């Protein structure tokens, strides 16, 4: 009987850990992004936020009529990006960039970062 109760306690503990992990996984949902499409924008970095849990890149895109649109682009965590060679100055305000992103499903200007080009060099860091 002793071994059966130990097994039950271990099973209950494992179940509790799995249940606690579900909300954490939901936080990292990509449901708001259209992962089936990639869009390319070109503009000027307004702000690069090297913050946890995800970096944010704000790019101003000017259309043919001179109208500015600010794109909010979410990316991976600074921890993940630093392992790919990024740092808090990989993108700086004023940088001219072309960014590939997976757009927001609701049509707002923004999306999830896939890669960028700055000074003729690719900067990768998006979804696998």
N, CA, C and O atoms as a MOPAC input file, in Angstrom:
PM7 MOZYME 1SCF
protein

 N      0.80900 1    -1.19800 1     0.00000 1
 C      0.00000 1     0.00000 1     0.00000 1
 C      0.85500 1     1.26500 1     0.00000 1
 O      0.47800 1     2.28800 1    -0.57200 1
 N      2.01900 1     1.17300 1     0.65800 1
 C      2.87500 1     2.35000 1     0.72600 1
 C      3.29600 1     2.82500 1    -0.66400 1
 O      3.26800 1     4.02200 1    -0.95100 1
 N      3.69000 1     1.87000 1    -1.53500 1
 C      4.13400 1     2.26100 1    -2.87000 1
 C      2.97800 1     2.82900 1    -3.68800 1
 O      3.19600 1     3.70100 1    -4.52900 1
 N      1.77300 1     2.36000 1    -3.46200 1
 C      0.60600 1     2.88300 1    -4.18100 1
 C      0.33100 1     4.32200 1    -3.76800 1
 O     -0.01000 1     5.14500 1    -4.61700 1
 N      0.46600 1     4.64100 1    -2.50700 1
 C      0.21100 1     6.01400 1    -2.07100 1
 C      1.30300 1     6.96400 1    -2.56900 1
 O      1.01600 1     8.11900 1    -2.88300 1
 N      2.54900 1     6.49200 1    -2.64400 1
 C      3.62400 1     7.32000 1    -3.20200 1
 C      3.34400 1     7.61500 1    -4.67000 1
 O      3.55100 1     8.73700 1    -5.13300 1
 N      2.87300 1     6.60900 1    -5.39900 1
 C      2.54500 1     6.78700 1    -6.81200 1
 C      1.41000 1     7.80400 1    -6.97500 1
 O      1.44100 1     8.65100 1    -7.86800 1
 N      0.41200 1     7.70300 1    -6.09700 1
 C     -0.71900 1     8.63800 1    -6.16700 1
 C     -0.26700 1    10.06600 1    -5.87900 1
 O     -0.71400 1    11.00500 1    -6.53800 1
 N      0.61300 1    10.23400 1    -4.90300 1
 C      1.11900 1    11.56500 1    -4.55500 1
 C      1.94600 1    12.13500 1    -5.71500 1
 O      1.81200 1    13.31000 1    -6.05500 1
 N      2.79000 1    11.31000 1    -6.31300 1
 C      3.58700 1    11.75700 1    -7.45500 1
 C      2.69900 1    12.13200 1    -8.63600 1
 O      2.94000 1    13.13000 1    -9.31500 1
 N      1.67900 1    11.32900 1    -8.87100 1
 C      0.74800 1    11.62900 1    -9.96600 1
 C      0.01000 1    12.93300 1    -9.72600 1
 O     -0.16000 1    13.73200 1   -10.64800 1
 N     -0.42600 1    13.15300 1    -8.50600 1
 C     -1.12600 1    14.38600 1    -8.15700 1
 C     -0.19900 1    15.59900 1    -8.30700 1
 O     -0.61600 1    16.64600 1    -8.80000 1
 N      1.05500 1    15.45000 1    -7.88100 1
 C      2.02600 1    16.54100 1    -8.00500 1
 C      2.29400 1    16.86200 1    -9.47300 1
 O      2.34400 1    18.03000 1    -9.85700 1
 N      2.46500 1    15.83300 1   -10.28400 1
 C      2.71600 1    16.05400 1   -11.71500 1
 C      1.51500 1    16.72800 1   -12.37700 1
 O      1.68000 1    17.63300 1   -13.19600 1
 N      0.31200 1    16.28800 1   -12.02100 1
 C     -0.90200 1    16.90000 1   -12.56500 1
 C     -1.01900 1    18.36300 1   -12.17800 1
 O     -1.43000 1    19.19500 1   -12.98700 1
 N     -0.65900 1    18.67300 1   -10.95000 1
 C     -0.70900 1    20.06500 1   -10.47400 1
 C      0.27200 1    20.94000 1   -11.24300 1
 O     -0.05300 1    22.06900 1   -11.61000 1
 N      1.47200 1    20.41900 1   -11.48600 1
 C      2.46200 1    21.18000 1   -12.25100 1
 C      1.97700 1    21.43400 1   -13.67900 1
 O      2.14400 1    22.53400 1   -14.20500 1
 N      1.38600 1    20.43600 1   -14.29600 1
 C      0.85700 1    20.62400 1   -15.65400 1
 C     -0.26200 1    21.64800 1   -15.67200 1
 O     -0.32200 1    22.48200 1   -16.57600 1
 N     -1.13800 1    21.60100 1   -14.70300 1
 C     -2.24900 1    22.55700 1   -14.63700 1
 C     -1.72800 1    23.98200 1   -14.44500 1
 O     -2.28300 1    24.92900 1   -15.00200 1
 N     -0.67600 1    24.12800 1   -13.66600 1
 C     -0.10400 1    25.46200 1   -13.44300 1
 C      0.59800 1    25.97800 1   -14.69100 1
 O      0.70500 1    27.19000 1   -14.88000 1
 N      1.07600 1    25.08500 1   -15.53900 1
 C      1.79600 1    25.50100 1   -16.74400 1
 C      0.86700 1    26.01900 1   -17.83000 1
 O      1.30700 1    26.79000 1   -18.68200 1
 N     -0.39300 1    25.62500 1   -17.83200 1
 C     -1.32300 1    26.03100 1   -18.88700 1
 C     -1.47200 1    27.54900 1   -18.97700 1
 O     -1.37700 1    28.08100 1   -20.08300 1
 N     -1.70000 1    28.28000 1   -17.87700 1
 C     -1.77700 1    29.74700 1   -18.01100 1
 C     -0.48400 1    30.36300 1   -18.52300 1
 O     -0.52800 1    31.33900 1   -19.27000 1
 N      0.65500 1    29.82300 1   -18.14300 1
 C      1.92900 1    30.35500 1   -18.62500 1
 C      2.05400 1    30.15400 1   -20.12400 1
 O      2.55900 1    31.03300 1   -20.82200 1
 N      1.60600 1    29.01900 1   -20.63000 1
 C      1.65400 1    28.77100 1   -22.06500 1
 C      0.69700 1    29.69700 1   -22.80300 1
 O      1.00500 1    30.14100 1   -23.90900 1
 N     -0.43400 1    29.99000 1   -22.22400 1
 C     -1.40800 1    30.87500 1   -22.86200 1
 C     -0.83300 1    32.27200 1   -23.02800 1
 O     -1.15000 1    32.96000 1   -23.99800 1
 N      0.01100 1    32.70000 1   -22.09100 1
 C      0.64100 1    34.01600 1   -22.18300 1
 C      1.44900 1    34.13600 1   -23.46900 1
 O      1.54300 1    35.22100 1   -24.04400 1
 N      2.02800 1    33.03600 1   -23.92000 1
 C      2.87500 1    33.05500 1   -25.10400 1
 C      2.12600 1    32.64700 1   -26.35800 1
 O      2.70900 1    32.06300 1   -27.27100 1
 N      0.87000 1    32.94400 1   -26.40500 1
 C      0.05800 1    32.61400 1   -27.56800 1
 C      0.38000 1    33.54700 1   -28.73100 1
 O      0.63000 1    34.73900 1   -28.54900 1
 N      0.36700 1    32.97300 1   -29.92000 1
 C      0.58000 1    33.75000 1   -31.12900 1
 C     -0.72100 1    33.87200 1   -31.92000 1
 O     -0.70400 1    34.15800 1   -33.11800 1
 N     -1.84000 1    33.65400 1   -31.24700 1
 C     -3.14700 1    33.62500 1   -31.91800 1
 C     -3.50100 1    34.95500 1   -32.58300 1
 O     -4.28000 1    34.96600 1   -33.53600 1
 N     -2.96200 1    36.05600 1   -32.11700 1
 C     -3.31100 1    37.36000 1   -32.69600 1
 C     -2.60700 1    37.63000 1   -34.01500 1
 O     -2.96500 1    38.56500 1   -34.73100 1
 N     -1.58900 1    36.80100 1   -34.34800 1
 C     -0.80600 1    37.00400 1   -35.55900 1
 C     -1.22500 1    36.01700 1   -36.65000 1
 O     -1.54600 1    34.86300 1   -36.36600 1
 N     -1.21600 1    36.48100 1   -37.89000 1
 C     -1.50600 1    35.61000 1   -39.03200 1
 C     -0.19300 1    34.92400 1   -39.41100 1
 O      0.59900 1    35.46100 1   -40.18500 1
 N      0.02300 1    33.74100 1   -38.86000 1
 C      1.28300 1    33.03000 1   -39.04700 1
 C      1.41100 1    32.43000 1   -40.44900 1
 O      2.46000 1    31.88900 1   -40.79700 1
 N      0.34300 1    32.52300 1   -41.25800 1
 C      0.39700 1    31.98000 1   -42.62400 1
 C      0.92100 1    33.00500 1   -43.62800 1
 O      1.18400 1    32.66400 1   -44.78100 1
 N      1.07500 1    34.27700 1   -43.18900 1
 C      1.51800 1    35.33400 1   -44.10600 1
 C      2.70500 1    36.07700 1   -43.52700 1
 O      2.86600 1    36.19500 1   -42.31200 1
 N      3.53400 1    36.57400 1   -44.43800 1
 C      4.63800 1    37.45200 1   -44.05900 1
 C      4.51200 1    38.72100 1   -44.88200 1
 O      4.34300 1    38.67000 1   -46.10100 1
 N      4.59500 1    39.86300 1   -44.20700 1
 C      4.47700 1    41.17300 1   -44.83300 1
 C      5.81000 1    41.89300 1   -44.65900 1
 O      6.48200 1    41.72800 1   -43.64000 1
 N      6.18700 1    42.68500 1   -45.64700 1
 C      7.43700 1    43.44000 1   -45.58500 1
 C      7.10400 1    44.92900 1   -45.53200 1
 O      6.32300 1    45.43000 1   -46.34100 1
 N      7.70700 1    45.63000 1   -44.56700 1
 C      7.54200 1    47.08000 1   -44.45100 1
 C      8.92400 1    47.73000 1   -44.42800 1
 O      9.90400 1    47.10900 1   -44.01600 1
 N      8.99300 1    48.97200 1   -44.86800 1
 C     10.24200 1    49.73100 1   -44.80300 1
 C      9.96500 1    51.05800 1   -44.12700 1
 O      8.98200 1    51.73100 1   -44.43700 1
 N     10.83300 1    51.43200 1   -43.20500 1
 C     10.63000 1    52.67900 1   -42.49400 1
 C     11.80000 1    53.00500 1   -41.58400 1
 O     12.92400 1    52.54600 1   -41.78300 1
 N     11.49700 1    53.81200 1   -40.58200 1
 C     12.50100 1    54.30000 1   -39.64300 1
 C     12.14900 1    53.84000 1   -38.23700 1
 O     11.00400 1    53.95500 1   -37.79900 1
 N     13.15700 1    53.31300 1   -37.53200 1
 C     12.93800 1    52.87800 1   -36.14900 1
 C     12.62000 1    54.09800 1   -35.29800 1
 O     13.39700 1    55.05100 1   -35.24100 1
 N     11.48000 1    54.05500 1   -34.64500 1
 C     11.10400 1    55.11100 1   -33.70100 1
 C     11.59000 1    54.74200 1   -32.30100 1
 O     12.11600 1    55.58200 1   -31.57100 1
 N     11.40200 1    53.45800 1   -31.93600 1
 C     11.75900 1    52.99800 1   -30.60000 1
 C     12.03500 1    51.50700 1   -30.64500 1
 O     11.33500 1    50.75700 1   -31.32500 1
 N     13.05900 1    51.07900 1   -29.92000 1
 C     13.37200 1    49.66800 1   -29.76100 1
 C     13.37500 1    49.38600 1   -28.27200 1
 O     14.22300 1    49.89400 1   -27.53800 1
 N     12.42200 1    48.57300 1   -27.82600 1
 C     12.28200 1    48.26500 1   -26.40700 1
 C     12.85100 1    46.88100 1   -26.13000 1
 O     12.25800 1    45.86800 1   -26.50200 1
 N     13.99600 1    46.84800 1   -25.48000 1
 C     14.69500 1    45.62000 1   -25.12000 1
 C     14.20700 1    45.22300 1   -23.72900 1
 O     14.91000 1    45.40500 1   -22.73500 1
 N     12.98600 1    44.67600 1   -23.67600 1
 C     12.33300 1    44.40800 1   -22.39800 1
 C     11.79500 1    42.98500 1   -22.35200 1
 O     11.51200 1    42.37900 1   -23.38500 1
 N     11.65900 1    42.46800 1   -21.14500 1
 C     11.03400 1    41.16400 1   -20.94200 1
 C      9.53900 1    41.34100 1   -20.79400 1
 O      9.12700 1    42.36600 1   -20.25100 1
 N      8.71100 1    40.44200 1   -21.22500 1
 C      9.10100 1    39.13400 1   -21.73200 1
 C      9.39300 1    39.11600 1   -23.23100 1
 O      9.87600 1    38.10400 1   -23.73700 1
 N      9.11600 1    40.20200 1   -23.95800 1
 C      9.35800 1    40.25500 1   -25.39600 1
 C      9.89100 1    41.62900 1   -25.77400 1
 O      9.55100 1    42.63200 1   -25.14800 1
 N     10.72600 1    41.66400 1   -26.80000 1
 C     11.16600 1    42.96300 1   -27.30900 1
 C     10.04200 1    43.55100 1   -28.15700 1
 O      9.23200 1    42.82300 1   -28.73000 1
 N     10.01000 1    44.86400 1   -28.22400 1
 C      9.05600 1    45.56700 1   -29.08700 1
 C      9.82500 1    46.55000 1   -29.95400 1
 O     10.71900 1    47.25800 1   -29.49100 1
 N      9.45100 1    46.57000 1   -31.21400 1
 C     10.05900 1    47.45900 1   -32.18600 1
 C      8.95600 1    48.33800 1   -32.75600 1
 O      7.91700 1    47.84100 1   -33.19300 1
 N      9.18300 1    49.63200 1   -32.75000 1
 C      8.21500 1    50.58700 1   -33.28600 1
 C      8.84500 1    51.22800 1   -34.51900 1
 O      9.88800 1    51.87500 1   -34.42800 1
 N      8.19900 1    51.04200 1   -35.68100 1
 C      8.73400 1    51.52700 1   -36.95400 1
 C      7.71800 1    52.45700 1   -37.60500 1
 O      6.54600 1    52.11000 1   -37.74800 1
 N      8.18000 1    53.64300 1   -37.99900 1
 C      7.32900 1    54.59300 1   -38.70600 1
 C      7.49700 1    54.36200 1   -40.19800 1
 O      8.60300 1    54.42400 1   -40.73300 1
 N      6.37100 1    54.09200 1   -40.86300 1
 C      6.35100 1    53.86800 1   -42.30600 1
 C      5.60700 1    55.04000 1   -42.94600 1
 O      4.49000 1    55.36500 1   -42.54500 1
 N      6.22600 1    55.66600 1   -43.93500 1
 C      5.62500 1    56.79800 1   -44.62800 1
 C      5.15200 1    56.32700 1   -46.00000 1
 O      5.93200 1    55.77800 1   -46.77800 1
 N      3.85000 1    56.54900 1   -46.29600 1
 C      3.31700 1    56.10000 1   -47.59000 1
 C      3.58400 1    57.13200 1   -48.68200 1
 O      4.20800 1    58.16300 1   -48.43400 1
 N      3.10600 1    56.84400 1   -49.89800 1
 C      3.34600 1    57.71000 1   -51.06100 1
 C      2.77700 1    59.11500 1   -50.89800 1
 O      3.24400 1    60.05600 1   -51.54000 1
 N      1.76400 1    59.25700 1   -50.03700 1
 C      1.12800 1    60.56100 1   -49.82500 1
 C      1.74300 1    61.32600 1   -48.65800 1
 O      1.28300 1    62.41300 1   -48.30900 1
 N      2.78900 1    60.74900 1   -48.05600 1
 C      3.44500 1    61.41600 1   -46.93800 1
 C      2.79800 1    61.15900 1   -45.58900 1
 O      3.12800 1    61.82500 1   -44.60800 1
 N      1.87700 1    60.19700 1   -45.52700 1
 C      1.19700 1    59.87000 1   -44.26800 1
 C      2.02000 1    58.82900 1   -43.50400 1
 O      2.38300 1    57.78600 1   -44.04700 1
 N      2.30600 1    59.13300 1   -42.24000 1
 C      3.06900 1    58.22000 1   -41.38900 1
 C      2.13900 1    57.24200 1   -40.68400 1
 O      1.07200 1    57.61800 1   -40.20000 1
 N      2.56000 1    55.98500 1   -40.63500 1
 C      1.86000 1    54.95400 1   -39.87200 1
 C      2.88000 1    54.29500 1   -38.96900 1
 O      3.94900 1    53.88600 1   -39.42100 1
 N      2.55000 1    54.19200 1   -37.69000 1
 C      3.44000 1    53.57500 1   -36.71500 1
 C      3.07100 1    52.09900 1   -36.56100 1
 O      1.93900 1    51.76200 1   -36.21100 1
 N      4.04000 1    51.23000 1   -36.82600 1
 C      3.85700 1    49.78200 1   -36.67800 1
 C      4.44200 1    49.33900 1   -35.34700 1
 O      5.57600 1    49.68700 1   -35.01800 1
 N      3.67500 1    48.57300 1   -34.58300 1
 C      4.13900 1    47.95900 1   -33.34800 1
 C      4.45700 1    46.50100 1   -33.62300 1
 O      3.57600 1    45.73200 1   -34.00600 1
 N      5.70500 1    46.12200 1   -33.43100 1
 C      6.16100 1    44.78600 1   -33.80100 1
 C      6.71700 1    44.08300 1   -32.56400 1
 O      7.66300 1    44.55600 1   -31.93400 1
 N      6.11600 1    42.96000 1   -32.23600 1
 C      6.55100 1    42.16600 1   -31.09400 1
 C      7.57300 1    41.14100 1   -31.56000 1
 O      7.47700 1    40.61700 1   -32.66900 1
 N      8.55200 1    40.85900 1   -30.70800 1
 C      9.55400 1    39.86000 1   -31.05400 1
 C      9.80400 1    38.89900 1   -29.91800 1
 O      9.06200 1    38.86700 1   -28.93700 1
 N     10.84300 1    38.12500 1   -30.05800 1
 C     11.22000 1    37.14000 1   -29.05800 1
 C     11.76100 1    37.82500 1   -27.80500 1
 O     11.85500 1    39.05100 1   -27.74500 1
 N     12.10900 1    37.02900 1   -26.82200 1
 C     12.63100 1    37.57300 1   -25.56800 1
 C     14.07200 1    38.05500 1   -25.75100 1
 O     14.79700 1    37.53500 1   -26.59900 1
 N     14.48500 1    39.03700 1   -24.96600 1
 C     15.88400 1    39.46500 1   -25.02100 1
 C     16.85100 1    38.30300 1   -24.77800 1
 O     17.93000 1    38.26100 1   -25.36900 1
 N     16.47300 1    37.37700 1   -23.92500 1
 C     17.32500 1    36.21900 1   -23.65000 1
 C     17.54400 1    35.40500 1   -24.92800 1
 O     18.67900 1    35.06500 1   -25.26000 1
 N     16.46700 1    35.09600 1   -25.63800 1
 C     16.58000 1    34.33700 1   -26.89500 1
 C     17.35500 1    35.12800 1   -27.93600 1
 O     18.22600 1    34.58400 1   -28.61500 1
 N     17.04000 1    36.40700 1   -28.06200 1
 C     17.68800 1    37.23500 1   -29.07600 1
 C     19.17800 1    37.43500 1   -28.79600 1
 O     19.98000 1    37.49000 1   -29.72800 1
 N     19.54700 1    37.54200 1   -27.53600 1
 C     20.96600 1    37.72100 1   -27.21200 1
 C     21.77300 1    36.49400 1   -27.61400 1
 O     22.94700 1    36.61500 1   -27.96200 1
 N     21.16000 1    35.31400 1   -27.57100 1
 C     21.85300 1    34.10200 1   -28.02600 1
 C     22.03700 1    34.10200 1   -29.54400 1
 O     22.83700 1    33.33000 1   -30.07300 1
 N     21.29100 1    34.97400 1   -30.25200 1
 C     21.44800 1    35.11000 1   -31.70200 1
 C     22.33000 1    36.30100 1   -32.06100 1
 O     22.45300 1    36.65600 1   -33.23300 1
 N     22.95000 1    36.92200 1   -31.04100 1
 C     23.86800 1    38.02400 1   -31.29600 1
 C     23.28000 1    39.41600 1   -31.12600 1
 O     23.96800 1    40.40900 1   -31.36300 1
 N     22.01100 1    39.50500 1   -30.71700 1
 C     21.37900 1    40.80500 1   -30.52200 1
 C     21.85800 1    41.44200 1   -29.21200 1
 O     22.34800 1    40.76100 1   -28.31100 1
 N     21.70200 1    42.77200 1   -29.13600 1
 C     21.84200 1    43.49700 1   -27.87800 1
 C     20.89100 1    44.69200 1   -27.92600 1
 O     20.16500 1    44.87300 1   -28.90300 1
 N     20.89700 1    45.50000 1   -26.87800 1
 C     19.92400 1    46.59800 1   -26.80300 1
 C     20.15400 1    47.68800 1   -27.85000 1
 O     19.33900 1    48.60200 1   -27.97700 1
 N     21.25500 1    47.60000 1   -28.60100 1
 C     21.51900 1    48.57600 1   -29.66400 1
 C     21.53900 1    47.93800 1   -31.05400 1
 O     22.04500 1    48.53900 1   -32.00200 1
 N     20.99600 1    46.73200 1   -31.18300 1
 C     20.91200 1    46.10500 1   -32.50600 1
 C     20.08300 1    46.97900 1   -33.43400 1
 O     20.39200 1    47.10900 1   -34.61900 1
 N     19.04100 1    47.57100 1   -32.89600 1
 C     18.20200 1    48.52800 1   -33.62700 1
 C     18.08800 1    49.77500 1   -32.76900 1
 O     17.74500 1    49.70000 1   -31.58900 1
 N     18.37300 1    50.91200 1   -33.36200 1
 C     18.33000 1    52.17700 1   -32.62800 1
 C     17.39200 1    53.16100 1   -33.30900 1
 O     17.20300 1    53.08600 1   -34.52400 1
 N     16.79900 1    54.08300 1   -32.55600 1
 C     15.96700 1    55.12100 1   -33.16700 1
 C     16.72200 1    55.82500 1   -34.28700 1
 O     17.88900 1    56.18700 1   -34.13800 1
 N     16.03400 1    56.01200 1   -35.41200 1
 C     16.63200 1    56.65200 1   -36.57100 1
 C     17.15100 1    55.67400 1   -37.61000 1
 O     17.38100 1    56.06200 1   -38.75500 1
 N     17.34100 1    54.40200 1   -37.23300 1
 C     17.80600 1    53.40700 1   -38.19800 1
 C     16.76900 1    53.20200 1   -39.29400 1
 O     15.57200 1    53.11800 1   -39.02100 1
 N     17.23700 1    53.12400 1   -40.53400 1
 C     16.37600 1    52.78400 1   -41.66600 1
 C     16.37000 1    51.25900 1   -41.78100 1
 O     17.42400 1    50.63000 1   -41.87000 1
 N     15.16800 1    50.67500 1   -41.77800 1
 C     15.05100 1    49.22100 1   -41.78700 1
 C     13.95600 1    48.75300 1   -42.73500 1
 O     13.01100 1    49.48200 1   -43.03700 1
 N     14.10800 1    47.53300 1   -43.18700 1
 C     13.03600 1    46.80200 1   -43.85000 1
 C     12.76300 1    45.61200 1   -42.94500 1
 O     13.67000 1    44.84600 1   -42.61900 1
 N     11.51300 1    45.46300 1   -42.54500 1
 C     11.14700 1    44.42500 1   -41.58500 1
 C     10.14600 1    43.47300 1   -42.20700 1
 O      9.17900 1    43.89500 1   -42.84000 1
 N     10.38800 1    42.17900 1   -42.02000 1
 C      9.40700 1    41.16000 1   -42.37100 1
 C      8.70700 1    40.76700 1   -41.08200 1
 O      9.34800 1    40.50600 1   -40.06400 1
 N      7.39100 1    40.72900 1   -41.14100 1
 C      6.59500 1    40.40600 1   -39.96100 1
 C      5.38300 1    39.57300 1   -40.34000 1
 O      4.92800 1    39.58300 1   -41.48300 1
 N      4.87900 1    38.85900 1   -39.36000 1
 C      3.61300 1    38.15500 1   -39.51800 1
 C      2.55900 1    39.11300 1   -38.97000 1
 O      2.56000 1    39.42300 1   -37.77800 1
 N      1.65200 1    39.58600 1   -39.84500 1
 C      0.76200 1    40.69000 1   -39.45700 1
 C     -0.27700 1    40.30900 1   -38.40800 1
 O     -0.59500 1    39.13700 1   -38.20400 1
 N     -0.79300 1    41.34600 1   -37.75200 1
 C     -1.91000 1    41.14900 1   -36.82900 1
 C     -3.15200 1    40.76100 1   -37.62800 1
 O     -3.40400 1    41.30600 1   -38.70300 1
 N     -3.91000 1    39.83100 1   -37.10200 1
 C     -5.11600 1    39.35800 1   -37.79700 1
 C     -6.18500 1    40.43500 1   -37.90000 1
 O     -6.98400 1    40.42400 1   -38.83700 1
 N     -6.21200 1    41.37200 1   -36.94500 1
 C     -7.27600 1    42.37400 1   -36.93400 1
 C     -7.00300 1    43.56200 1   -37.86500 1
 O     -7.81000 1    44.48900 1   -37.93900 1
 N     -5.87100 1    43.53600 1   -38.57200 1
 C     -5.58800 1    44.57600 1   -39.55700 1
 C     -4.85400 1    45.79100 1   -39.03700 1
 O     -4.44200 1    46.64000 1   -39.82800 1
 N     -4.67500 1    45.90300 1   -37.72300 1
 C     -3.91300 1    47.03700 1   -37.18800 1
 C     -2.47600 1    46.95700 1   -37.68600 1
 O     -2.00800 1    45.86800 1   -38.01800 1
 N     -1.76200 1    48.08000 1   -37.74700 1
 C     -0.38300 1    48.07700 1   -38.22900 1
 C      0.56900 1    47.48500 1   -37.18500 1
 O      0.92200 1    48.14300 1   -36.20600 1
 N      0.96500 1    46.26500 1   -37.40500 1
 C      1.86700 1    45.59900 1   -36.48600 1
 C      1.92000 1    44.11800 1   -36.77000 1
 O      1.28800 1    43.62300 1   -37.70300 1
 N      2.68000 1    43.42100 1   -35.95500 1
 C      2.78100 1    41.98800 1   -36.13500 1
 C      3.90600 1    41.40600 1   -35.31100 1
 O      4.42100 1    42.03300 1   -34.38600 1
 N      4.27800 1    40.17300 1   -35.67700 1
 C      5.35300 1    39.47100 1   -34.98500 1
 C      6.60000 1    39.48000 1   -35.86200 1
 O      6.54300 1    39.13200 1   -37.04100 1
 N      7.71500 1    39.87600 1   -35.28300 1
 C      8.99100 1    40.02600 1   -35.98700 1
 C      9.46800 1    38.69800 1   -36.56000 1
 O      9.49000 1    37.68300 1   -35.86600 1
 N      9.85100 1    38.71700 1   -37.83800 1
 C     10.47500 1    37.55800 1   -38.47800 1
 C     11.94600 1    37.86800 1   -38.73100 1
 O     12.82500 1    37.13900 1   -38.27200 1
 N     12.21600 1    38.96100 1   -39.46900 1
 C     13.59000 1    39.40200 1   -39.68400 1
 C     13.58200 1    40.83300 1   -40.17900 1
 O     12.54300 1    41.36400 1   -40.57300 1
 N     14.74800 1    41.45000 1   -40.15600 1
 C     14.89700 1    42.81700 1   -40.64700 1
 C     16.16100 1    42.90300 1   -41.48500 1
 O     17.03700 1    42.04100 1   -41.42400 1
 N     16.22800 1    43.96700 1   -42.26700 1
 C     17.45300 1    44.28400 1   -42.98800 1
 C     17.82600 1    45.71100 1   -42.61200 1
 O     17.01500 1    46.63100 1   -42.70500 1
 N     19.06900 1    45.86900 1   -42.19000 1
 C     19.60300 1    47.17800 1   -41.81300 1
 C     21.01600 1    47.26400 1   -42.35800 1
 O     21.82400 1    46.35900 1   -42.15200 1
 N     21.31100 1    48.34600 1   -43.05100 1
 C     22.64400 1    48.54700 1   -43.63100 1
 C     23.06400 1    47.37000 1   -44.51700 1
 O     24.23600 1    46.99300 1   -44.55500 1
 N     22.08900 1    46.80000 1   -45.22800 1
 C     22.37800 1    45.70000 1   -46.15000 1
 C     22.60000 1    44.35100 1   -45.49500 1
 O     22.96500 1    43.39000 1   -46.17300 1
 N     22.38600 1    44.26100 1   -44.17900 1
 C     22.59600 1    43.01000 1   -43.45200 1
 C     21.29200 1    42.50400 1   -42.86100 1
 O     20.49300 1    43.27900 1   -42.33600 1
 N     21.08200 1    41.17900 1   -42.95100 1
 C     19.91500 1    40.56600 1   -42.34100 1
 C     20.09100 1    40.46900 1   -40.84000 1
 O     21.16700 1    40.13800 1   -40.34000 1
 N     19.01800 1    40.76200 1   -40.13400 1
 C     18.95600 1    40.59000 1   -38.67700 1
 C     17.81800 1    39.62100 1   -38.44200 1
 O     16.65000 1    39.96700 1   -38.62000 1
 N     18.15800 1    38.40200 1   -38.04200 1
 C     17.13100 1    37.38300 1   -37.83600 1
 C     16.77500 1    37.29800 1   -36.36100 1
 O     17.54000 1    37.72700 1   -35.49700 1
 N     15.61800 1    36.74700 1   -36.08900 1
 C     15.21100 1    36.61500 1   -34.69400 1
 C     13.75800 1    36.28600 1   -34.55200 1
 O     13.18200 1    36.46700 1   -33.47900 1
 N     13.15000 1    35.80700 1   -35.60800 1
 C     11.72600 1    35.52400 1   -35.56800 1
 C     11.40400 1    34.08000 1   -35.32000 1
 O     12.26100 1    33.29000 1   -34.92200 1
 N     10.16400 1    33.74400 1   -35.55800 1
 C      9.68600 1    32.38900 1   -35.27200 1
 C     10.36900 1    31.35900 1   -36.15800 1
 O     10.73900 1    31.63100 1   -37.29900 1
 N     10.52300 1    30.16000 1   -35.59000 1
 C     11.14400 1    29.07500 1   -36.34100 1
 C     10.14900 1    28.37100 1   -37.20300 1
 O     10.50200 1    27.42600 1   -37.90800 1

